[in-house]
Amino acid sequence: MKKVLIGVAVLAVAAAAWLGLRRGEPPGAKAAVPASDSVRAERRDIKVVVESVGEINPANQVAVKAEVSGKIQRIEVGVGQVVKRGELLLALDDTDLLTEKQGAQTEIEGAKLQLAKSRRDFVRNQELFTSNLVSKEVFENAKTAQDLAQNDFERAQRRLQTVEDKLQKVRILAPFDGTVLTLPVSKGQVVSGATSVSQGTELMTFADLNALVIRSHVSQVDITRIAVGQAAEIRVDSLVDAKMAGRVTLIAPIATVRNGIKGFSVEVLITQGDARIRPGMNANLTFPVATAVGTVAVPVSAVFAEGREKVVYVRRGTVPERRVVTVGATDYNFCEITAGLQDGEVVLLEKPVKS
């Protein structure tokens, strides 16, 4: 029985030695790393990009408000209508203002008559005072009356000008060529005039749809690789066949936090669009930042950071060889190796464990 066991052991050792020779390995060597844990360095194109998501908005959009209060007399446009700059959008009832204008004109006429009379009185009293026929007090009172009449006349003129300015503002005109996006008011509705940006009734939202921008948020890690004027590729999920492009027109000078991520607001002007896109749609942005063509590359998982060095482990028989490499362009999957590795060499995907 002992001889049988010895014979089996010898056969096992011989079989292992024969397999080792078939693999080009000496008998007794350590088992090689499985082929599935390694990959060959190959030449490929690497495109490094920064990706972000944003919303499409008009570059020029305004909330139209009246500068005076009043009742809406007529509305000349509808939602989706395209109008030219200066065209009438909406008009307020001007009946009360016309009445106020008539009152101001009447006030001017009365002030004008009073001013004429006070001037005549002043001239007459001035002559009498020169001839010592009236006292200095009477003369000065006549001059004061003339000055007061002049002030009343000027005040009446200013009031008339104010009313005329308001009459000009009852007609709401298009501020630029654009499209009516919303129209939340109706004929007969009383609206309040805007005395500041946050006040007043919003009559409609108006925008130029010929110039669209995408406002996005780019993390602080990637923002240094983007610059104003840089090109951007644009994709919209609902328009998979649309080919669109843009360029960066604005990068915010200060960081903000959105969804818990600190980054910077980036505005991209759409330079090549599609007639089917609409404000409010979400868009995917891709900013190309580096490109390497036909370069030696390995998967990102094959490059290891050891201190300040980047290293790979090259398969050399059963003992991996440690190589310090220089890494160039890197995308989400592959690293460009500019020095330290040749095309065709096999590298490990897992860092070997020291024995």
KASULHU-V724858 format. One record per backbone hydrogen bond with DSSP energy under -0.5 kcal/mol. NH is the residue of the N-H (numbers start at 1). CO is the residue of the C=O. Records with the same first field share a line. If there is no record, write none. Layout:
# KASULHU-V724858
NH=CO, CO
This chain:
# KASULHU-V724858
5=1
6=2
7=3
8=4
9=5
10=6
11=7
12=8
13=9
14=10
15=11
16=12
17=13
18=14
19=15
20=16
21=17
22=18
23=19
24=21
25=20
29=26
37=34
38=35
39=347
41=345
42=297
44=295
46=292
48=46, 290
49=47
50=287
52=285
54=283
55=215
56=281
57=213
59=211
60=208, 211
61=59
62=206
64=62, 204
66=201
70=191
72=189
73=91
74=91
76=89
77=89
80=180
81=78
83=178
86=174
87=84
89=172
90=172
91=74
92=170
93=71
98=94
99=95
100=96
101=97
102=98
103=99
104=100
105=101
106=102
107=103
108=104
109=105
110=106
111=107
112=108
113=109
114=110
115=111
116=112
117=113
118=114
119=115
120=116
121=117
122=118
123=119
124=120
125=121
126=122
127=123
128=124
129=125
130=126
131=127
132=129
133=128
134=128
139=135
140=136
141=137
142=138
143=139
144=140
145=141
146=142
147=143
148=144
149=145
150=146
151=147
152=148
153=149
154=150
155=151
156=152
157=153
158=154
159=155
160=156
161=157
162=158
163=159
164=160
165=161
166=162
167=163
168=164
169=165
170=166, 167
171=168
172=90, 170
173=171
174=87
178=83
179=207
180=81
181=179, 205
182=205
185=203
188=72
189=186
191=70, 189
194=66
195=193
199=196
201=192
203=64, 201
204=64
205=182
206=62
207=179
208=60
209=207
211=208
212=210
213=57
214=268
215=55, 213
216=214, 266
217=53
218=264
220=262
222=219
223=219
225=222
226=223
229=248
230=227
232=246
233=286
234=244
235=284
236=239
239=236
242=239
244=234, 242
245=272
246=232
247=269
248=230
249=267
250=267
252=265
256=263
258=256, 261
261=258
262=260
263=256
264=218
266=216
267=250
268=214
269=247
270=212
271=245, 269
272=245
277=274
280=56
281=278
283=54
284=235
285=52, 283
286=233
287=50
288=286
289=48
290=48
292=46
295=44
297=42
298=335
300=333
302=299
303=300
304=311
306=304, 309
309=306
310=325
311=304
312=323
314=312, 321
315=346
319=316
320=318
321=314
322=320
323=312
325=310, 323
326=339
327=325
328=336
331=334
335=298
336=329
337=296
338=326, 336
339=326
344=41
345=342
347=39
348=313
349=37
350=37
